[in-house]
């Protein structure tokens, strides 16, 4: 089977793009978010590893105690988005994730 140059370039780009999931997962864990339902570039959307979305988070405190994170799936304004990414933006805008890793839709107000 002969692979054309365009196919090779496409496959190489997909390998480079696949680092996005690891980056997003690492970014969130570095800030204390234990786990999110999906990650951009994780392959769960039609755009697969070509996803240009990202998770944005905000720490939520009750008094001085960190209780969790308000997280939003954010679309890149400079990219076209697949149906899966648009669905995630609507579904997880916002998503509250407690410090114990429990996720629930909606904002959690600081107390």
N, CA, C and O atoms as CSV, one atom per row, in Angstrom:
chain,resi,resn,atom,element,x,y,z
A,1,UNK,N,N,0.838,-1.183,0.000
A,1,UNK,CA,C,0.000,0.000,0.000
A,1,UNK,C,C,0.881,1.244,0.000
A,1,UNK,O,O,1.799,1.374,0.810
A,2,UNK,N,N,0.591,2.133,-0.902
A,2,UNK,CA,C,1.355,3.375,-1.020
A,2,UNK,C,C,0.632,4.477,-0.241
A,2,UNK,O,O,-0.576,4.672,-0.381
A,3,UNK,N,N,1.389,5.178,0.568
A,3,UNK,CA,C,0.853,6.308,1.321
A,3,UNK,C,C,1.339,7.591,0.655
A,3,UNK,O,O,2.535,7.759,0.415
A,4,UNK,N,N,0.423,8.476,0.363
A,4,UNK,CA,C,0.755,9.733,-0.302
A,4,UNK,C,C,1.312,10.738,0.701
A,4,UNK,O,O,1.087,10.633,1.907
A,5,UNK,N,N,2.048,11.715,0.166
A,5,UNK,CA,C,2.653,12.749,1.016
A,5,UNK,C,C,1.628,13.460,1.890
A,5,UNK,O,O,1.893,13.722,3.063
A,6,UNK,N,N,0.472,13.773,1.337
A,6,UNK,CA,C,-0.578,14.458,2.103
A,6,UNK,C,C,-1.048,13.590,3.269
A,6,UNK,O,O,-1.326,14.107,4.351
A,7,UNK,N,N,-1.136,12.283,3.059
A,7,UNK,CA,C,-1.546,11.380,4.138
A,7,UNK,C,C,-0.485,11.337,5.232
A,7,UNK,O,O,-0.811,11.310,6.419
A,8,UNK,N,N,0.771,11.330,4.833
A,8,UNK,CA,C,1.868,11.327,5.802
A,8,UNK,C,C,1.838,12.613,6.624
A,8,UNK,O,O,1.973,12.575,7.847
A,9,UNK,N,N,1.663,13.743,5.954
A,9,UNK,CA,C,1.602,15.032,6.659
A,9,UNK,C,C,0.413,15.078,7.602
A,9,UNK,O,O,0.530,15.557,8.729
A,10,UNK,N,N,-0.736,14.579,7.145
A,10,UNK,CA,C,-1.934,14.553,7.987
A,10,UNK,C,C,-1.695,13.702,9.233
A,10,UNK,O,O,-2.011,14.124,10.345
A,11,UNK,N,N,-1.145,12.519,9.050
A,11,UNK,CA,C,-0.888,11.627,10.186
A,11,UNK,C,C,0.120,12.244,11.154
A,11,UNK,O,O,-0.056,12.157,12.369
A,12,UNK,N,N,1.169,12.862,10.627
A,12,UNK,CA,C,2.163,13.515,11.489
A,12,UNK,C,C,1.522,14.635,12.305
A,12,UNK,O,O,1.818,14.788,13.490
A,13,UNK,N,N,0.646,15.416,11.676
A,13,UNK,CA,C,-0.038,16.493,12.391
A,13,UNK,C,C,-0.931,15.936,13.494
A,13,UNK,O,O,-1.012,16.512,14.579
A,14,UNK,N,N,-1.601,14.819,13.222
A,14,UNK,CA,C,-2.460,14.208,14.244
A,14,UNK,C,C,-1.637,13.749,15.446
A,14,UNK,O,O,-2.085,13.879,16.586
A,15,UNK,N,N,-0.435,13.211,15.205
A,15,UNK,CA,C,0.425,12.808,16.325
A,15,UNK,C,C,0.830,14.022,17.149
A,15,UNK,O,O,0.833,13.967,18.379
A,16,UNK,N,N,1.168,15.107,16.482
A,16,UNK,CA,C,1.537,16.323,17.219
A,16,UNK,C,C,0.343,16.867,17.989
A,16,UNK,O,O,0.478,17.283,19.140
A,17,UNK,N,N,-0.831,16.865,17.351
A,17,UNK,CA,C,-2.038,17.372,18.002
A,17,UNK,C,C,-2.457,16.521,19.193
A,17,UNK,O,O,-3.115,17.023,20.104
A,18,UNK,N,N,-2.090,15.246,19.205
A,18,UNK,CA,C,-2.520,14.354,20.284
A,18,UNK,C,C,-1.931,14.756,21.638
A,18,UNK,O,O,-2.415,14.301,22.674
A,19,UNK,N,N,-0.914,15.583,21.647
A,19,UNK,CA,C,-0.337,16.053,22.911
A,19,UNK,C,C,-1.283,16.997,23.646
A,19,UNK,O,O,-1.096,17.260,24.834
A,20,UNK,N,N,-2.293,17.507,22.952
A,20,UNK,CA,C,-3.232,18.459,23.565
A,20,UNK,C,C,-3.935,17.864,24.772
A,20,UNK,O,O,-4.074,18.532,25.797
A,21,UNK,N,N,-4.383,16.613,24.667
A,21,UNK,CA,C,-5.067,15.990,25.803
A,21,UNK,C,C,-4.136,15.922,27.010
A,21,UNK,O,O,-4.537,16.275,28.119
A,22,UNK,N,N,-2.914,15.477,26.810
A,22,UNK,CA,C,-1.963,15.382,27.924
A,22,UNK,C,C,-1.691,16.753,28.521
A,22,UNK,O,O,-1.593,16.890,29.741
A,23,UNK,N,N,-1.568,17.761,27.683
A,23,UNK,CA,C,-1.355,19.122,28.172
A,23,UNK,C,C,-2.527,19.583,29.027
A,23,UNK,O,O,-2.328,20.076,30.137
A,24,UNK,N,N,-3.759,19.425,28.516
A,24,UNK,CA,C,-4.950,19.866,29.254
A,24,UNK,C,C,-5.107,19.094,30.563
A,24,UNK,O,O,-5.428,19.684,31.595
A,25,UNK,N,N,-4.886,17.791,30.529
A,25,UNK,CA,C,-4.987,16.967,31.731
A,25,UNK,C,C,-3.940,17.419,32.761
A,25,UNK,O,O,-4.246,17.563,33.945
A,26,UNK,N,N,-2.715,17.636,32.299
A,26,UNK,CA,C,-1.648,18.081,33.196
A,26,UNK,C,C,-1.893,19.459,33.761
A,26,UNK,O,O,-1.629,19.705,34.938
A,27,UNK,N,N,-2.398,20.368,32.935
A,27,UNK,CA,C,-2.703,21.736,33.380
A,27,UNK,C,C,-3.714,21.705,34.515
A,27,UNK,O,O,-3.533,22.371,35.534
A,28,UNK,N,N,-4.777,20.934,34.338
A,28,UNK,CA,C,-5.816,20.896,35.364
A,28,UNK,C,C,-5.322,20.213,36.638
A,28,UNK,O,O,-5.613,20.681,37.739
A,29,UNK,N,N,-4.591,19.132,36.508
A,29,UNK,CA,C,-4.068,18.448,37.700
A,29,UNK,C,C,-3.065,19.307,38.450
A,29,UNK,O,O,-3.020,19.281,39.680
A,30,UNK,N,N,-2.259,20.068,37.718
A,30,UNK,CA,C,-1.280,20.944,38.361
A,30,UNK,C,C,-1.959,21.986,39.233
A,30,UNK,O,O,-1.366,22.485,40.189
A,31,UNK,N,N,-3.201,22.314,38.907
A,31,UNK,CA,C,-3.950,23.305,39.675
A,31,UNK,C,C,-4.916,22.663,40.660
A,31,UNK,O,O,-5.717,23.357,41.286
A,32,UNK,N,N,-4.847,21.339,40.800
A,32,UNK,CA,C,-5.642,20.665,41.816
A,32,UNK,C,C,-6.920,20.008,41.346
A,32,UNK,O,O,-7.560,19.298,42.121
A,33,UNK,N,N,-7.317,20.224,40.086
A,33,UNK,CA,C,-8.534,19.600,39.583
A,33,UNK,C,C,-8.209,18.131,39.329
A,33,UNK,O,O,-7.373,17.811,38.484
A,34,UNK,N,N,-8.870,17.245,40.061
A,34,UNK,CA,C,-8.526,15.834,39.990
A,34,UNK,C,C,-8.859,15.187,38.659
A,34,UNK,O,O,-8.010,14.523,38.063
A,35,UNK,N,N,-10.074,15.370,38.187
A,35,UNK,CA,C,-10.492,14.716,36.945
A,35,UNK,C,C,-11.671,15.456,36.350
A,35,UNK,O,O,-12.537,15.950,37.071
A,36,UNK,N,N,-11.697,15.530,35.031
A,36,UNK,CA,C,-12.808,16.126,34.309
A,36,UNK,C,C,-13.413,15.062,33.401
A,36,UNK,O,O,-12.743,14.078,33.086
A,37,UNK,N,N,-14.660,15.234,32.974
A,37,UNK,CA,C,-15.334,14.194,32.191
A,37,UNK,C,C,-14.652,13.882,30.858
A,37,UNK,O,O,-14.622,12.724,30.441
A,38,UNK,N,N,-14.117,14.873,30.201
A,38,UNK,CA,C,-13.421,14.716,28.920
A,38,UNK,C,C,-12.349,15.788,28.831
A,38,UNK,O,O,-12.364,16.764,29.580
A,39,UNK,N,N,-11.422,15.593,27.908
A,39,UNK,CA,C,-10.369,16.579,27.696
A,39,UNK,C,C,-10.262,16.912,26.210
A,39,UNK,O,O,-10.405,16.024,25.369
A,40,UNK,N,N,-10.015,18.173,25.877
A,40,UNK,CA,C,-9.809,18.528,24.477
A,40,UNK,C,C,-8.684,17.687,23.874
A,40,UNK,O,O,-7.633,17.495,24.485
A,41,UNK,N,N,-8.927,17.200,22.679
A,41,UNK,CA,C,-7.927,16.383,22.008
A,41,UNK,C,C,-7.919,14.933,22.436
A,41,UNK,O,O,-7.072,14.158,21.993
A,42,UNK,N,N,-8.853,14.557,23.293
A,42,UNK,CA,C,-8.888,13.197,23.825
A,42,UNK,C,C,-9.517,12.172,22.893
A,42,UNK,O,O,-9.502,10.978,23.194
A,43,UNK,N,N,-10.065,12.611,21.775
A,43,UNK,CA,C,-10.622,11.685,20.805
A,43,UNK,C,C,-12.096,11.373,20.978
A,43,UNK,O,O,-12.634,10.554,20.233
A,44,UNK,N,N,-12.767,11.998,21.936
A,44,UNK,CA,C,-14.185,11.711,22.167
A,44,UNK,C,C,-15.113,12.552,21.293
A,44,UNK,O,O,-16.325,12.336,21.294
A,45,UNK,N,N,-14.560,13.503,20.553
A,45,UNK,CA,C,-15.348,14.347,19.671
A,45,UNK,C,C,-14.963,14.057,18.223
A,45,UNK,O,O,-13.897,13.493,17.975
A,46,UNK,N,N,-15.812,14.433,17.258
A,46,UNK,CA,C,-15.484,14.186,15.849
A,46,UNK,C,C,-14.160,14.821,15.394
A,46,UNK,O,O,-13.550,14.340,14.439
A,47,UNK,N,N,-13.713,15.877,16.051
A,47,UNK,CA,C,-12.447,16.500,15.656
A,47,UNK,C,C,-11.231,15.718,16.159
A,47,UNK,O,O,-10.093,16.026,15.803
A,48,UNK,N,N,-11.483,14.709,16.986
A,48,UNK,CA,C,-10.435,13.823,17.510
A,48,UNK,C,C,-9.315,14.631,18.155
A,48,UNK,O,O,-9.568,15.417,19.068
A,49,UNK,N,N,-8.084,14.448,17.693
A,49,UNK,CA,C,-6.954,15.147,18.303
A,49,UNK,C,C,-6.795,16.570,17.802
A,49,UNK,O,O,-5.941,17.305,18.300
A,50,UNK,N,N,-7.596,16.976,16.827
A,50,UNK,CA,C,-7.477,18.316,16.240
A,50,UNK,C,C,-8.232,19.378,17.020
A,50,UNK,O,O,-8.351,20.515,16.563
A,51,UNK,N,N,-8.730,19.030,18.164
A,51,UNK,CA,C,-9.521,19.933,18.991
A,51,UNK,C,C,-8.713,21.173,19.374
A,51,UNK,O,O,-7.527,21.076,19.687
A,52,UNK,N,N,-9.355,22.320,19.348
A,52,UNK,CA,C,-8.711,23.583,19.734
A,52,UNK,C,C,-9.367,24.189,20.978
A,52,UNK,O,O,-9.132,25.352,21.306
A,53,UNK,N,N,-10.180,23.403,21.655
A,53,UNK,CA,C,-10.839,23.879,22.873
A,53,UNK,C,C,-9.879,23.793,24.044
A,53,UNK,O,O,-8.780,23.252,23.924
A,54,UNK,N,N,-10.304,24.331,25.176
A,54,UNK,CA,C,-9.524,24.208,26.403
A,54,UNK,C,C,-10.441,24.312,27.607
A,54,UNK,O,O,-11.540,24.860,27.518
A,55,UNK,N,N,-9.986,23.788,28.723
A,55,UNK,CA,C,-10.691,23.947,29.991
A,55,UNK,C,C,-10.173,25.203,30.674
A,55,UNK,O,O,-8.966,25.435,30.739
A,56,UNK,N,N,-11.087,26.001,31.176
A,56,UNK,CA,C,-10.775,27.177,31.983
A,56,UNK,C,C,-11.344,26.899,33.373
A,56,UNK,O,O,-12.433,26.339,33.494
A,57,UNK,N,N,-10.632,27.277,34.403
A,57,UNK,CA,C,-11.112,27.001,35.757
A,57,UNK,C,C,-10.970,28.234,36.640
A,57,UNK,O,O,-10.186,29.145,36.374
A,58,UNK,N,N,-11.761,28.215,37.694
A,58,UNK,CA,C,-11.713,29.267,38.709
A,58,UNK,C,C,-11.856,28.575,40.068
A,58,UNK,O,O,-12.777,27.784,40.273
A,59,UNK,N,N,-10.961,28.870,40.971
A,59,UNK,CA,C,-11.036,28.272,42.303
A,59,UNK,C,C,-12.240,28.828,43.057
A,59,UNK,O,O,-12.579,30.004,42.920
A,60,UNK,N,N,-12.884,27.976,43.855
A,60,UNK,CA,C,-14.041,28.376,44.655
A,60,UNK,C,C,-13.714,28.110,46.123
A,60,UNK,O,O,-13.299,27.010,46.490
A,61,UNK,N,N,-13.905,29.118,46.944
A,61,UNK,CA,C,-13.616,29.020,48.379
A,61,UNK,C,C,-14.890,29.218,49.183
A,61,UNK,O,O,-15.795,29.948,48.777
A,62,UNK,N,N,-14.942,28.565,50.307
A,62,UNK,CA,C,-15.933,28.862,51.339
A,62,UNK,C,C,-15.118,29.349,52.519
A,62,UNK,O,O,-14.438,28.576,53.194
A,63,UNK,N,N,-15.202,30.651,52.753
A,63,UNK,CA,C,-14.296,31.261,53.716
A,63,UNK,C,C,-12.891,31.187,53.145
A,63,UNK,O,O,-12.644,31.661,52.037
A,64,UNK,N,N,-11.976,30.597,53.890
A,64,UNK,CA,C,-10.603,30.445,53.418
A,64,UNK,C,C,-10.322,29.041,52.900
A,64,UNK,O,O,-9.198,28.731,52.504
A,65,UNK,N,N,-11.352,28.189,52.904
A,65,UNK,CA,C,-11.172,26.799,52.487
A,65,UNK,C,C,-11.524,26.609,51.012
A,65,UNK,O,O,-12.616,26.970,50.573
A,66,UNK,N,N,-10.588,26.038,50.255
A,66,UNK,CA,C,-10.838,25.710,48.851
A,66,UNK,C,C,-11.808,24.533,48.815
A,66,UNK,O,O,-11.534,23.479,49.390
A,67,UNK,N,N,-12.946,24.715,48.135
A,67,UNK,CA,C,-13.951,23.643,48.074
A,67,UNK,C,C,-14.066,23.025,46.681
A,67,UNK,O,O,-14.649,21.952,46.524
A,68,UNK,N,N,-13.516,23.694,45.675
A,68,UNK,CA,C,-13.600,23.128,44.340
A,68,UNK,C,C,-13.282,24.150,43.269
A,68,UNK,O,O,-12.652,25.179,43.510
A,69,UNK,N,N,-13.753,23.818,42.062
A,69,UNK,CA,C,-13.420,24.615,40.890
A,69,UNK,C,C,-14.630,24.748,39.983
A,69,UNK,O,O,-15.314,23.763,39.707
A,70,UNK,N,N,-14.897,25.957,39.521
A,70,UNK,CA,C,-15.866,26.182,38.458
A,70,UNK,C,C,-15.085,26.047,37.159
A,70,UNK,O,O,-14.170,26.828,36.895
A,71,UNK,N,N,-15.443,25.062,36.354
A,71,UNK,CA,C,-14.720,24.771,35.121
A,71,UNK,C,C,-15.633,25.008,33.921
A,71,UNK,O,O,-16.831,24.731,33.981
A,72,UNK,N,N,-15.068,25.518,32.842
A,72,UNK,CA,C,-15.827,25.704,31.614
A,72,UNK,C,C,-15.021,25.182,30.434
A,72,UNK,O,O,-13.808,25.372,30.344
A,73,UNK,N,N,-15.745,24.510,29.523
A,73,UNK,CA,C,-15.162,24.053,28.257
A,73,UNK,C,C,-15.225,25.252,27.333
A,73,UNK,O,O,-16.314,25.703,26.977
A,74,UNK,N,N,-14.078,25.773,26.940
A,74,UNK,CA,C,-14.043,27.000,26.148
A,74,UNK,C,C,-13.608,26.715,24.716
A,74,UNK,O,O,-12.609,26.038,24.472
A,75,UNK,N,N,-14.391,27.252,23.772
A,75,UNK,CA,C,-14.079,27.129,22.359
A,75,UNK,C,C,-13.050,28.171,21.948
A,75,UNK,O,O,-13.095,29.306,22.421
A,76,UNK,N,N,-12.138,27.802,21.085
A,76,UNK,CA,C,-11.177,28.749,20.525
A,76,UNK,C,C,-11.927,29.636,19.533
A,76,UNK,O,O,-12.505,29.118,18.578
A,77,UNK,N,N,-11.937,30.950,19.729
A,77,UNK,CA,C,-12.690,31.833,18.826
A,77,UNK,C,C,-12.128,31.875,17.406
A,77,UNK,O,O,-12.799,32.354,16.492
A,78,UNK,N,N,-10.916,31.385,17.213
A,78,UNK,CA,C,-10.282,31.425,15.897
A,78,UNK,C,C,-10.338,30.090,15.158
A,78,UNK,O,O,-9.644,29.910,14.157
A,79,UNK,N,N,-11.153,29.155,15.638
A,79,UNK,CA,C,-11.205,27.828,15.024
A,79,UNK,C,C,-12.638,27.436,14.707
A,79,UNK,O,O,-13.584,27.942,15.312
A,80,UNK,N,N,-12.786,26.529,13.750
A,80,UNK,CA,C,-14.082,25.906,13.488
A,80,UNK,C,C,-14.235,24.786,14.503
A,80,UNK,O,O,-13.244,24.168,14.892
A,81,UNK,N,N,-15.455,24.516,14.935
A,81,UNK,CA,C,-15.663,23.505,15.969
A,81,UNK,C,C,-16.648,22.446,15.518
A,81,UNK,O,O,-17.628,22.731,14.830
A,82,UNK,N,N,-16.364,21.220,15.919
A,82,UNK,CA,C,-17.230,20.094,15.582
A,82,UNK,C,C,-18.459,20.100,16.497
A,82,UNK,O,O,-18.511,20.831,17.486
A,83,UNK,N,N,-19.435,19.275,16.148
A,83,UNK,CA,C,-20.658,19.174,16.947
A,83,UNK,C,C,-20.368,18.727,18.377
A,83,UNK,O,O,-21.030,19.172,19.314
A,84,UNK,N,N,-19.394,17.860,18.544
A,84,UNK,CA,C,-19.048,17.380,19.884
A,84,UNK,C,C,-18.541,18.493,20.782
A,84,UNK,O,O,-18.931,18.578,21.946
A,85,UNK,N,N,-17.691,19.333,20.261
A,85,UNK,CA,C,-17.162,20.446,21.047
A,85,UNK,C,C,-18.256,21.441,21.398
A,85,UNK,O,O,-18.295,21.963,22.513
A,86,UNK,N,N,-19.147,21.704,20.443
A,86,UNK,CA,C,-20.264,22.603,20.713
A,86,UNK,C,C,-21.178,22.015,21.790
A,86,UNK,O,O,-21.696,22.746,22.635
A,87,UNK,N,N,-21.373,20.710,21.760
A,87,UNK,CA,C,-22.187,20.042,22.780
A,87,UNK,C,C,-21.521,20.139,24.152
A,87,UNK,O,O,-22.187,20.411,25.151
A,88,UNK,N,N,-20.206,19.916,24.199
A,88,UNK,CA,C,-19.485,20.002,25.474
A,88,UNK,C,C,-19.518,21.422,26.031
A,88,UNK,O,O,-19.647,21.613,27.241
A,89,UNK,N,N,-19.403,22.419,25.151
A,89,UNK,CA,C,-19.452,23.801,25.624
A,89,UNK,C,C,-20.809,24.085,26.275
A,89,UNK,O,O,-20.874,24.734,27.318
A,90,UNK,N,N,-21.880,23.604,25.665
A,90,UNK,CA,C,-23.215,23.822,26.228
A,90,UNK,C,C,-23.413,23.015,27.515
A,90,UNK,O,O,-24.034,23.494,28.463
A,91,UNK,N,N,-22.893,21.814,27.543
A,91,UNK,CA,C,-23.083,20.908,28.680
A,91,UNK,C,C,-22.233,21.302,29.888
A,91,UNK,O,O,-22.691,21.203,31.027
A,92,UNK,N,N,-21.007,21.745,29.647
A,92,UNK,CA,C,-20.074,22.032,30.736
A,92,UNK,C,C,-19.689,23.504,30.759
A,92,UNK,O,O,-18.508,23.850,30.771
A,93,UNK,N,N,-20.674,24.341,30.765
A,93,UNK,CA,C,-20.417,25.761,30.840
A,93,UNK,C,C,-21.417,26.366,31.805
A,93,UNK,O,O,-22.351,27.048,31.383
A,94,UNK,N,N,-21.240,26.132,33.055
A,94,UNK,CA,C,-20.069,25.609,33.750
A,94,UNK,C,C,-20.266,24.190,34.288
A,94,UNK,O,O,-21.331,23.586,34.160
A,95,UNK,N,N,-19.196,23.695,34.889
A,95,UNK,CA,C,-19.180,22.421,35.597
A,95,UNK,C,C,-18.441,22.663,36.906
A,95,UNK,O,O,-17.314,23.158,36.894
A,96,UNK,N,N,-19.055,22.324,38.030
A,96,UNK,CA,C,-18.369,22.461,39.316
A,96,UNK,C,C,-17.728,21.127,39.665
A,96,UNK,O,O,-18.382,20.085,39.614
A,97,UNK,N,N,-16.442,21.161,40.021
A,97,UNK,CA,C,-15.716,19.966,40.438
A,97,UNK,C,C,-15.209,20.220,41.848
A,97,UNK,O,O,-14.431,21.146,42.077
A,98,UNK,N,N,-15.650,19.398,42.794
A,98,UNK,CA,C,-15.228,19.568,44.186
A,98,UNK,C,C,-13.778,19.114,44.348
A,98,UNK,O,O,-13.233,18.434,43.479
A,99,UNK,N,N,-13.160,19.494,45.463
A,99,UNK,CA,C,-11.784,19.069,45.721
A,99,UNK,C,C,-11.693,17.547,45.861
A,99,UNK,O,O,-10.603,16.985,45.759
A,100,UNK,N,N,-12.818,16.881,46.091
A,100,UNK,CA,C,-12.851,15.422,46.173
A,100,UNK,C,C,-13.018,14.780,44.797
A,100,UNK,O,O,-12.973,13.557,44.669
A,101,UNK,N,N,-13.213,15.607,43.769
A,101,UNK,CA,C,-13.333,15.109,42.411
A,101,UNK,C,C,-14.751,14.868,41.947
A,101,UNK,O,O,-14.956,14.343,40.852
A,102,UNK,N,N,-15.743,15.237,42.752
A,102,UNK,CA,C,-17.140,15.061,42.356
A,102,UNK,C,C,-17.560,16.210,41.450
A,102,UNK,O,O,-17.351,17.378,41.776
A,103,UNK,N,N,-18.152,15.872,40.313
A,103,UNK,CA,C,-18.554,16.893,39.332
A,103,UNK,C,C,-20.062,17.040,39.299
A,103,UNK,O,O,-20.799,16.058,39.400
A,104,UNK,N,N,-20.514,18.281,39.155
A,104,UNK,CA,C,-21.942,18.560,39.006
A,104,UNK,C,C,-22.099,19.814,38.152
A,104,UNK,O,O,-21.301,20.745,38.256
A,105,UNK,N,N,-23.140,19.838,37.298
A,105,UNK,CA,C,-23.335,21.008,36.434
A,105,UNK,C,C,-23.694,22.250,37.234
A,105,UNK,O,O,-24.333,22.161,38.282
A,106,UNK,N,N,-23.284,23.393,36.740
A,106,UNK,CA,C,-23.645,24.674,37.349
A,106,UNK,C,C,-22.527,25.309,38.136
A,106,UNK,O,O,-21.562,24.653,38.531
A,107,UNK,N,N,-22.677,26.603,38.356
A,107,UNK,CA,C,-21.704,27.365,39.141
A,107,UNK,C,C,-21.875,27.059,40.614
A,107,UNK,O,O,-22.977,26.767,41.080
A,108,UNK,N,N,-20.796,27.127,41.323
A,108,UNK,CA,C,-20.839,27.055,42.782
A,108,UNK,C,C,-20.393,28.434,43.264
A,108,UNK,O,O,-19.287,28.888,42.969
A,109,UNK,N,N,-21.265,29.072,43.998
A,109,UNK,CA,C,-20.953,30.422,44.487
A,109,UNK,C,C,-20.051,30.340,45.700
A,109,UNK,O,O,-20.186,29.452,46.542
A,110,UNK,N,N,-19.130,31.283,45.773
A,110,UNK,CA,C,-18.259,31.352,46.955
A,110,UNK,C,C,-19.098,31.706,48.167
A,110,UNK,O,O,-20.024,32.514,48.100
A,111,UNK,N,N,-18.745,31.073,49.279
A,111,UNK,CA,C,-19.531,31.310,50.487
A,111,UNK,C,C,-18.770,31.946,51.582
A,111,UNK,O,O,-19.322,32.197,52.653
